[in-house]
């Protein structure tokens, strides 16, 4: 396992443990294992790893994903919107299929 992955997992575990003790929640409760608004949200990391969407949440990001029909669909719609926006601007430099690939790597597709 690459070192950075191990550090991310350790950091998330420590944050989850400290918040669990502060709130009395369980390990599996995604609502309490996420940072407060204003911090970088770990939601995309959890959803990419296959975590279930939390129910009864008022977090706008989670509601957008639920409305799209799941994280993969939300990620694809976000990518399609970015490609539609950037393809005309980059068409003189790159073919459309490469514009899509560049956007996949340049932006955090699905994270917003």
PALUMBA-537090 format. One record per residue (C-alpha): residue in one letter; x negated, y, z. Coordinates in nm, 3 decimals, padded with zeros to 5 digits, always signed. Layout:
N
A, X, Y, Z
...
***
This chain:
112
X, +00.000, +00.000, +00.000
X, -00.140, +00.345, -00.090
X, -00.245, +00.558, +00.205
X, -00.002, +00.841, +00.135
X, +00.296, +00.602, +00.145
X, +00.186, +00.473, +00.483
X, +00.154, +00.828, +00.618
X, +00.499, +00.922, +00.491
X, +00.654, +00.615, +00.653
X, +00.474, +00.684, +00.981
X, +00.584, +01.049, +00.976
X, +00.946, +00.961, +00.903
X, +00.943, +00.694, +01.173
X, +00.804, +00.938, +01.431
X, +01.059, +01.206, +01.341
X, +01.342, +00.955, +01.351
X, +01.227, +00.824, +01.688
X, +01.201, +01.171, +01.843
X, +01.543, +01.274, +01.710
X, +01.699, +00.943, +01.816
X, +01.579, +00.995, +02.173
X, +01.701, +01.356, +02.170
X, +02.048, +01.270, +02.038
X, +02.097, +00.911, +02.153
X, +02.160, +00.788, +01.797
X, +02.059, +00.456, +01.645
X, +01.778, +00.388, +01.396
X, +02.024, +00.332, +01.113
X, +02.213, +00.658, +01.154
X, +02.093, +00.867, +00.857
X, +02.268, +01.180, +00.985
X, +02.040, +01.198, +01.290
X, +01.723, +01.087, +01.115
X, +01.709, +01.394, +00.892
X, +01.562, +01.733, +00.975
X, +01.778, +02.038, +01.039
X, +01.863, +02.274, +00.753
X, +01.565, +02.475, +00.637
X, +01.317, +02.186, +00.649
X, +01.233, +01.971, +00.350
X, +01.506, +01.710, +00.334
X, +01.408, +01.343, +00.333
X, +01.747, +01.249, +00.183
X, +01.603, +01.199, -00.170
X, +01.334, +00.968, -00.033
X, +01.594, +00.758, +00.148
X, +01.835, +00.748, -00.148
X, +01.560, +00.652, -00.395
X, +01.470, +00.368, -00.159
X, +01.831, +00.246, -00.169
X, +01.980, +00.391, +00.151
X, +02.359, +00.407, +00.163
X, +02.527, +00.746, +00.148
X, +02.639, +00.861, +00.493
X, +03.014, +00.892, +00.540
X, +03.190, +01.189, +00.693
X, +02.904, +01.432, +00.633
X, +02.934, +01.800, +00.552
X, +02.591, +01.819, +00.384
X, +02.652, +01.968, +00.037
X, +02.371, +01.764, -00.123
X, +02.524, +01.435, -00.008
X, +02.868, +01.547, -00.126
X, +02.726, +01.624, -00.474
X, +02.575, +01.276, -00.493
X, +02.900, +01.115, -00.380
X, +03.096, +01.316, -00.644
X, +02.853, +01.204, -00.916
X, +02.910, +00.838, -00.830
X, +02.579, +00.762, -00.661
X, +02.219, +00.878, -00.653
X, +02.112, +00.727, -00.987
X, +02.399, +00.899, -01.169
X, +02.330, +01.228, -00.990
X, +01.962, +01.201, -01.082
X, +02.049, +01.136, -01.449
X, +02.295, +01.426, -01.468
X, +02.034, +01.656, -01.311
X, +01.774, +01.538, -01.564
X, +02.018, +01.586, -01.854
X, +02.095, +01.942, -01.742
X, +01.725, +02.030, -01.719
X, +01.650, +01.875, -02.057
X, +01.937, +02.069, -02.216
X, +01.794, +02.387, -02.069
X, +01.428, +02.333, -02.160
X, +01.447, +02.141, -02.491
X, +01.522, +02.451, -02.705
X, +01.236, +02.641, -02.544
X, +00.985, +02.360, -02.591
X, +01.102, +02.229, -02.930
X, +00.820, +02.402, -03.116
X, +00.561, +02.231, -02.893
X, +00.707, +01.888, -02.810
X, +00.958, +01.647, -02.962
X, +01.281, +01.605, -02.757
X, +01.188, +01.263, -02.614
X, +00.863, +01.405, -02.475
X, +01.042, +01.706, -02.328
X, +01.251, +01.461, -02.126
X, +00.939, +01.280, -02.003
X, +00.763, +01.605, -01.908
X, +01.067, +01.719, -01.710
X, +01.083, +01.383, -01.529
X, +00.730, +01.440, -01.403
X, +00.730, +01.818, -01.363
X, +01.047, +01.855, -01.156
X, +01.186, +01.669, -00.857
X, +01.484, +01.540, -01.054
X, +01.774, +01.455, -00.824
X, +01.627, +01.627, -00.520
X, +01.846, +01.940, -00.534
***
